[in-house]
Amino acid sequence: LKKKDFGKPPHTVIIPGRLHFTESDALKILGECVDEPFDNSEKTKKISKQMMEKYVPMVREALKEIESHYKNEKEFQVILENANLYIQDAEKFLEDGQDEVAILSIGYADGLVDALRLAKGLDPKM
């Protein structure tokens, strides 16, 4: 890196991810940095967070809409309850930093709600 000719400065190195502190130190030394390397990923919303912000309200609304179709059918109450619990779990997992599990949980909730909609001849929500 030190011997590579990059042409006339200024130069920028963009790394699409977080740097370990040792990588940051290596960049400072090997790259002869004028400025301190900085991490702007803190300002970027994770994809999982973006997905949850979209899907949780959508699935919650779809669940509310379908509940009235099953109010007198006790055998389906456990499915409605499980869908609601999956939504709550998804929010808790995201809060706890378990992003992948959060996405799985909201997906399970969405699947249950879609199955209930299909059983009543309604189109799934998108």
N, C-alpha and C positions, 0 to 999 in steps of 0.2 A: 504494500500500500504506500509506503514511504517513497519507494523508488518509481512509482507509476507517475507518468506525466499526464495530468488532467487538463493541461492547457492553463490559460490565465485565470486567476481567481476573480470573483468569489466562487466557491464551490459549496454545494449542499449535499448532505447524505440524508436520505429519507429511509427510515427503517419502519416497515409496516407492523409494528408490534412494540411491546414494552422491552426495554433494555434491562438486562441484569446489571447491577452496579459495576461488575467487572468489565462488562462490555462497554459501558459508558466511560470507564477509566481508560480502557484500551483505545477508544476513539480519540480521547483527549490527547493521549501520548502519540499514537501513530499518525493521527490526522493533523497534528499541530493546530488544534482548534483555537480560534481567536475567541469565540464565544463558548460558554458552557453548554454542553449538550442538554437538551430539555425534552421532557415527555409531554406532548400535548394530548395523549390518549385519554387523560382524565376528563377532558372536555367532551369527549365523544361518547355518545350513548351506545351501549352494547346492543348488538342485534337482538339478543334474547329479551332485553328490556323493551326494545321497540316492538317486538312481537307481542309481548305480554300486554303492553299498553293498548294494542289493537284488539287482541283476541279475548282478553278477560271481559271487557264490557260487552263485546259482541255475543259471547257464549252466555253470559249472565242474562242479557236481554232475551236471547232465544229461549233460554230455560224458563224465564217468566212467561213468555208467550205460550209455551207448550203446556205449562202446569195446568191451566184451565181446562185443557182437553182431557186431562187425566184425574180431575178432582174427585170423581166417584169410583175410580178404579184402584182399589187398595193394592193389588198385585204390582202396580207400576210405581207406587210411592217409594219403594226402596231404590229404584233406578233414578227417580228424581232426586232423592236424598243423596245418592252417590255422586250424581253429576254436580250437585251443589258442594259436596265435600271435596271433590276434585278441584273445583274452582278455588276454594279456600286453601287447599293444599298447595296449589300452584302459586298463589300469592305468597304464602309462607316460605316455600322453597326459594322463590326469587329473593325475598327479603333476607334469607339465610345464605345467599350466595350460591345456591345449588341450581344454577340456571338451566342446565339440561333437564333435570328432574322437573323443574317448573314447567318447561315446555311440554314434556311428556304428560304431565298432569292436566294441563289445559287441553291438550289433544284428546285425552281420555274423556274429559267432560264434554268436549265438542262432539265426540263420537257417540256418546250416550244420548245427547240431545238430538243429534241428527237421526239416530235410530228411532227415537220416540216420534219425531216428526214424520219420518217415512212410514211408520206403523199407522199413522193417522192419515196418510195420503198427502201430506204436506211436503213441499220442497225443502231440502236442507238449506240452512242459512249459510251465506258466504261471507 
